[in-house]
Amino acid sequence: MRMRVLIAVVVLLLPGLAVNAVLVGRAERAAEPFGGGEVLALDGPDLNIRSYGGEGPPIVLLHGYASSIQWWEPVADRLAVATGRRVIAIDLVGHGGSEAPRDAADYGADGQAAAVIEALGALGVEHVALVGHSMGGGVATAVAESAPELVDKVVVVDTYGDAGLKSMPALGEAVCWPLLGPALDRFRAIDAVDKSSLQTGFAPDYPVPEFAYRSLQRLTHTGVCDSTVIDDLNATRPVAERLAGLGRPVLVLWGEHDVLTPTEPNVRRYADAGLAPTVIAGSGHSPMVEKPDEFLAAVTPFLR
């Protein structure tokens, strides 16, 4: 009897789940100013950007998955002052205030890199230093490989260096399941649900910042499930080896207590590739937020 009831419930729910999956999958969003930025109109997806001080060759900041330009606020202005360079923070496709298209290809390594390259061309930028956090480090790697003449230096921050060297929160995996996933994703705007996933982006004792909730809630379902930048790269050649082979100065930073991209195996992987990371004591996955002074002390000499 119980089995029949269960089967009946499943049969009744399936049409609704299917319709919800279609509607969620079609969700898209136009670009709009966010986090103090302004929209840059492009032929591809329009991007939200924010510039800070300086006139020297730009430093371009690329945030991580489910993040936004707001994650750079603790360090962006100070970095511009310390280096005497212009600093440009970019919301990646589907994140923050940037356009969220329906096409999943726009969220992969090639799509994100193409969007950043187009944005820099529209800004008249000829040479940059790229600083990428987590997924943004994968985008920086793809940009440097696609447009080597554009990139002078690269900094990657807690960007896992090979396949399998990350630990995705369970909810992050579940929301991408067929049919059921889009229904679960409806709960993403509930802070109590978000907190358990967002905490992995920081050390266990670091309070999740308010802007982390806002950034996560800006993502469409496509952005959540098709932001595959580093997986795309690692599928054919590990990011650590790609960075080591760029022929450009590369700095790798890592938070001592990172649980999202665990510190010990990633540090070892980069060291094996010849890029031993600088470990920032006391930080989790996001050193520029958790330990901004230590972050700036590590990157400023490299970028000045």
RADAUR-V783528 format. One record per residue. N is the residue number from 1. PHI is phi in radians with two decimals (999 if undefined). PSI is psi in whole degrees, -180 to 180 (* if undefined). Layout:
n={N,N}
phi={PHI,PHI}
psi={PSI,PSI}
//
This chain:
n={1,2,3,4,5,6,7,8,9,10,11,12,13,14,15,16,17,18,19,20,21,22,23,24,25,26,27,28,29,30,31,32,33,34,35,36,37,38,39,40,41,42,43,44,45,46,47,48,49,50,51,52,53,54,55,56,57,58,59,60,61,62,63,64,65,66,67,68,69,70,71,72,73,74,75,76,77,78,79,80,81,82,83,84,85,86,87,88,89,90,91,92,93,94,95,96,97,98,99,100,101,102,103,104,105,106,107,108,109,110,111,112,113,114,115,116,117,118,119,120,121,122,123,124,125,126,127,128,129,130,131,132,133,134,135,136,137,138,139,140,141,142,143,144,145,146,147,148,149,150,151,152,153,154,155,156,157,158,159,160,161,162,163,164,165,166,167,168,169,170,171,172,173,174,175,176,177,178,179,180,181,182,183,184,185,186,187,188,189,190,191,192,193,194,195,196,197,198,199,200,201,202,203,204,205,206,207,208,209,210,211,212,213,214,215,216,217,218,219,220,221,222,223,224,225,226,227,228,229,230,231,232,233,234,235,236,237,238,239,240,241,242,243,244,245,246,247,248,249,250,251,252,253,254,255,256,257,258,259,260,261,262,263,264,265,266,267,268,269,270,271,272,273,274,275,276,277,278,279,280,281,282,283,284,285,286,287,288,289,290,291,292,293,294,295,296,297,298,299,300,301,302,303,304}
phi={999,-1.09,-1.13,-1.11,-1.09,-1.08,-1.07,-1.08,-1.10,-1.07,-1.05,-1.19,-1.37,-0.97,-1.03,-1.13,-1.12,-1.14,-1.08,-1.05,-1.09,-1.14,-1.12,-1.15,-1.14,-1.55,-1.10,-2.54,-2.56,-1.32,-1.24,-2.71,-1.02,-2.66,1.09,1.40,-1.64,-2.42,-1.49,-1.79,-1.34,-2.31,-1.21,-1.50,-0.98,-1.23,-2.08,-1.61,-2.30,-2.44,-1.91,-2.30,0.59,1.07,-2.15,-1.22,-0.87,-1.14,-1.81,-1.88,-1.79,-2.12,-1.31,-1.65,-1.04,1.08,-2.00,-2.88,-1.07,-1.13,-1.18,-1.66,-1.00,-1.12,-2.23,-1.06,-1.14,-1.14,-1.17,-1.08,-1.16,-1.18,-1.75,1.21,-2.02,-1.24,-2.06,-2.16,-1.71,-2.11,-1.35,-1.18,-0.91,1.45,-1.95,0.93,-1.68,-1.31,-1.05,-1.96,-1.35,-1.48,-1.28,-1.07,-1.08,-1.18,-1.72,-1.49,-1.05,-1.16,-1.14,-1.14,-1.11,-1.08,-1.13,-1.14,-1.08,-1.12,-1.07,-1.16,-1.13,-1.12,-1.50,1.30,-1.47,-1.91,-2.49,-2.46,-1.86,-1.81,-2.14,-2.13,-1.73,0.94,-1.01,-1.07,-1.17,-1.16,-1.11,-1.02,-1.09,-1.15,-1.12,-1.11,-1.32,-1.37,-2.35,-1.06,-1.22,-1.53,-1.85,-1.65,-2.53,-2.38,-2.07,-2.09,-2.16,0.92,-1.77,-1.09,-1.58,-2.81,-1.03,1.51,-1.69,-2.46,-2.31,-1.28,-0.98,-1.00,-1.13,-1.10,-1.33,-1.15,-1.19,-1.82,-1.15,-1.06,1.09,-1.22,-0.98,-1.03,-1.19,-1.11,-1.15,-1.10,-1.54,-1.12,-1.42,-1.58,-0.98,-1.12,-1.32,-1.11,-1.00,-1.10,-1.34,-1.17,-1.05,-1.16,-1.42,-2.47,-1.08,-0.97,-1.72,-1.68,-1.11,-1.15,-1.18,-1.05,-1.16,-1.17,-1.13,-1.07,-1.13,-1.07,-1.27,-1.33,-1.29,-1.41,-1.09,-1.07,-1.10,-1.13,-1.73,-2.04,-1.43,-1.95,-0.91,-1.25,-1.07,-1.02,-1.19,-1.14,-1.13,-2.00,-2.83,-0.99,-1.00,-1.00,-1.30,-1.05,-1.14,-1.11,-1.67,-1.21,1.32,-2.26,-1.06,-2.27,-2.05,-1.98,-2.02,-2.53,-1.38,-1.03,-1.96,-1.18,-1.87,-1.34,-2.12,-0.87,-1.08,-1.03,-1.18,-1.26,-1.04,-1.12,-1.14,-1.16,-1.04,-1.10,-1.52,1.61,-2.21,-1.03,-1.23,-1.52,-1.63,-1.66,-1.09,1.40,-1.68,-1.63,-1.26,-2.21,-1.03,-1.18,-1.61,-1.37,-2.35,-1.07,-1.10,-1.19,-1.06,-1.12,-1.09,-1.39,-1.59,-1.06,-1.05,-1.22,-1.74,-1.07}
psi={-47,-38,-39,-42,-44,-45,-43,-42,-45,-45,-41,-35,-30,-47,-42,-42,-38,-45,-45,-41,-41,-46,-44,-40,-25,-3,135,165,136,159,149,152,139,141,33,9,-175,152,132,114,127,168,-38,-159,134,141,144,128,159,132,149,130,-170,154,-8,173,131,149,125,125,126,115,177,-176,136,22,-163,-179,-20,-23,-16,-5,-36,-18,-19,-52,-41,-35,-40,-43,-45,-32,-16,21,156,138,129,118,133,129,122,164,129,-5,154,-124,1,159,140,94,172,-27,119,-27,-27,-17,-6,-176,-47,-42,-47,-42,-43,-39,-43,-44,-42,-41,-44,-35,-42,-28,-3,23,131,-26,136,159,131,133,115,130,127,-117,-34,-28,-34,-40,-44,-41,-45,-38,-46,-34,-36,-33,67,-28,-17,-30,124,-40,157,134,129,141,111,45,112,135,-5,163,140,-3,42,162,90,134,147,-41,-34,-33,-42,-35,-10,6,149,142,-62,-34,-51,-32,-43,-33,-19,-21,2,-27,1,117,-38,-33,-44,-37,-42,-36,-43,-30,-28,-15,0,169,151,-29,8,124,135,121,153,-37,-21,-38,-46,-42,-45,-40,-12,-19,138,172,-36,-43,-37,-45,-14,11,83,27,-59,-35,-41,-46,-48,-21,-27,-30,129,142,-41,-42,-35,-46,-41,-26,8,-28,23,154,132,133,129,127,148,141,135,-36,33,124,-17,-46,87,135,-55,-52,-33,-42,-42,-40,-44,-41,-40,-28,-2,15,65,121,152,120,128,112,139,-5,153,-138,-16,72,-34,-22,-46,-37,66,-38,-45,-37,-49,-38,-32,-40,-27,-48,-34,-34,-16,*}
//
